[in-house]
Amino acid sequence: MQSFFTVGEDENRAWTIKKNYTAQQAAGVIHTDFFNKFIRAEVVGYDDFMKYKTFAKCKEAGVWRLEGKDYIVKDGDILNIRHS
């Protein structure tokens, strides 16, 4: 098992998933609609996010990235799920 995080203005949350889950599978843990309507995941590593504090600053530093449904989520990743 491992964890990934979601970070928002009002709430930060840790989610537990099995190792080697894809971004789409991890999105499904949050909500089935996120699995079914998955587009991409915005991803930042935990250490990078703690250093830069916001997605905007992570983008400026070049550590933020977009990943597809087959991306294997790493322990501690911070995801923002894009869905339709």
N, C-alpha and C positions, 0 to 999 in steps of 0.2 A: 504494500500500500504506500501511497505518497499523497502529498497535498499540492493543490494549486490555489491561487487567490484571485478574488475579484475585488476591485477597489473602486469606490464611488464617493460622491460628495457626502452622502448620508450614511453609508454602510461599507465596511470592509469585511470580507468573509473568507474563510478557509473552506475548501471542499476536498473531501477525501475520495481518491480514485485508485484503481489498480494501476500498477506500473505498466508502462507501454500503452496506455490509453492514447488514442488520437485526440486531436483538438475537438473533433466532432463528437466523439464519445464523452469527453469531459464536459462539453456544452450540454449534452443530454442529461448529465447529472444535475445540472442547474434546473433545466426544464425541458420536457420532451419537445416542445416547439423549437427550442434552440437546436436540438439535434436535427429535426426534420427540415428546418429552414436555415440551416447553417450556411453562411457565405464564407467568412474568414474569421481568424482570430488575431487581434492585436496582442502581441506578446512582448513582455519585458521580463528579464530575469530578476529574481528577488534582490540580489546584491546591487544590481544597477538601479532598481527602483528606490531602494533605501538611500542610495547615493544621491540621486537626482530629485526624488520626492514626488514628481508629477509625470504623467505621460508626455506632456508638452516638453518638459525639460529633457526627458529621455529621447524624444524625437530629435531635439536640437543636438544632443550628444551622439546621435547615431546608433543608439542601443535598442531602440524600439523597432519592431519589424512586423510585417503581416505574414501570417502563415495560413496554409490551406488545411483542408479537412484531414489530410494524412500526416500532419505534423505530430510527432510524438511529444507529448507534454512532459516536461522535466519537473522534478520535485522543486517546488518553490516558485515556479513560473507564475507571473501575474497575467491574467487573460482578460481581455475585453472582447466579448463575442459579438460579431456582426451577424445579423440574421435578417431575413425578409419578413 
